[in-house]
């Protein structure tokens, strides 16, 4: 897929951010999809489960950044 870039500004970071946002949106939509032909079984608290997973990822990322900042400050 070709990138359309008519400006002189490097937009690779913007494409990365857009891709990450799109992946998150797709993951959320997949949580609510009906998998298989089972109609009787309903996913209870699907949004809650996906929010918990997101919070865990965010906490992990923040912990990693805090650790890096702490080691940088020690030097």
Number of C-alpha atoms within 10 A of each C-alpha: 3 4 8 6 10 6 7 6 7 9 11 11 9 10 12 11 11 11 12 12 12 12 12 12 11 11 12 15 11 11 14 13 9 12 10 6 7 8 8 6 9 10 12 8 9 13 14 10 13 15 13 12 12 13 12 12 12 12 12 12 12 12 12 12 12 12 12 11 11 11 10 9 8 6 5
